[in-house]
Amino acid sequence: MKKEDLRIVYMGTPEFAVESLRCLVEGGYNVVGVVTMPDKPAGRGHKLQPSPVKLYAKMHGLPILQPERLKDEAFLEQLRAWQADLQIVVAFRMLPEVVWAMPRLGTFNLHASLLPQYRGAAPINWAVINGETETGVTTFFLRHEIDTGEVIQQVRVPIADTDDVGTVHDRLMVLGGRVVVETVDAILAGTVKPIPQEQMQADGPLRPAPKIFKDTCRIDWNRPVKQVYDFIRGLSPYPAAWTELHQAGREPVVVKVFEAGKMPGAHNLPIGTVQTDGKTYLRVAAADGLVDLRSLQLPGKKRLRVDELLRGYRLEEPATVQ
């Protein structure tokens, strides 16, 4: 079968999923329909906003379905009507068997980790938070348990100590588009030899990648400097690590932290003590050194470099963060 004859249904929602769809469309593959999340209210006016995948699909005249429930019979009828040979899932949601088992060639998923490591909703964040020096993308056939299906293809990339989740996300997004196309070509050629994840050698104990909530993002200053540093970059630029700034005579202020530096070394300061010259630097005592805060955001303000922030915000010492 030629790629022009293979009927593909694509499922995805965020920006990460647009690149793989773009590679398929621009590569001449026959995408017969796109499934994405319903429009969601966003911004001050709470106007309904389409997903990035929907915007791309509309721009290229692709049929779109936006089901509230994936087991809804009306949706399933519409999905069957597309007569897909293959379904591709990138950053979408957990599919019921009635959906993933529908195409004759099955359904494969692109996951932003080296499975079986980092199964879950936030693999890129957790890889950086945990200080990994390597990650990658994996394509695998969907099965009952989430992120556990047989692996088709896997490609590794390094994580630099200076990377944050934004730079790793963009690198994996581009790589993922290429790997999705290569996976489709291998399925077309009949050369796929899926490997059960149970047979794959994991580097150390399996680490999960659960969904991240606001409470997840609070900085624990009792940890070593390197762990605090990795935590901050693993949540930057989104959703952003945060801490609570306490000053005498003032209400506590929630501060988002986007960028920091490591200053390991012994000190006698209580954990969470803030050091500053009021002009150029802002440092916090952690377990085994200082964390140099470099890019911050106060409530209702934009993100600023620390010297810019200190020019407009008077920091009263003594100050601490919690």
VENGI-V879930 format. One record per run of one state. SS is the DSSP state (2 for helix, 1 for strand, 0 for the rest). FROM is the first residue (numbers start at 1). TO is the last residue. If there is no record, write none. Layout:
ss=SS from=FROM to=TO
ss=SS from=FROM to=TO
This chain:
ss=0 from=1 to=6
ss=1 from=7 to=12
ss=0 from=13 to=14
ss=2 from=15 to=26
ss=0 from=27 to=29
ss=1 from=30 to=35
ss=0 from=36 to=39
ss=1 from=40 to=42
ss=0 from=43 to=46
ss=1 from=47 to=49
ss=0 from=50 to=51
ss=2 from=52 to=59
ss=0 from=60 to=63
ss=1 from=64 to=65
ss=0 from=66 to=72
ss=2 from=73 to=81
ss=0 from=82 to=85
ss=1 from=86 to=90
ss=0 from=91 to=96
ss=2 from=97 to=100
ss=0 from=101 to=106
ss=1 from=107 to=111
ss=0 from=112 to=122
ss=2 from=123 to=129
ss=0 from=130 to=133
ss=1 from=134 to=141
ss=0 from=142 to=150
ss=1 from=151 to=158
ss=0 from=159 to=164
ss=2 from=165 to=189
ss=0 from=190 to=194
ss=1 from=195 to=195
ss=0 from=196 to=196
ss=2 from=197 to=199
ss=0 from=200 to=213
ss=2 from=214 to=217
ss=1 from=218 to=218
ss=0 from=219 to=224
ss=2 from=225 to=233
ss=0 from=234 to=240
ss=1 from=241 to=247
ss=0 from=248 to=252
ss=1 from=253 to=264
ss=0 from=265 to=272
ss=1 from=273 to=276
ss=0 from=277 to=281
ss=1 from=282 to=286
ss=0 from=287 to=288
ss=1 from=289 to=298
ss=0 from=299 to=303
ss=1 from=304 to=305
ss=2 from=306 to=312
ss=0 from=313 to=318
ss=1 from=319 to=321
ss=0 from=322 to=322
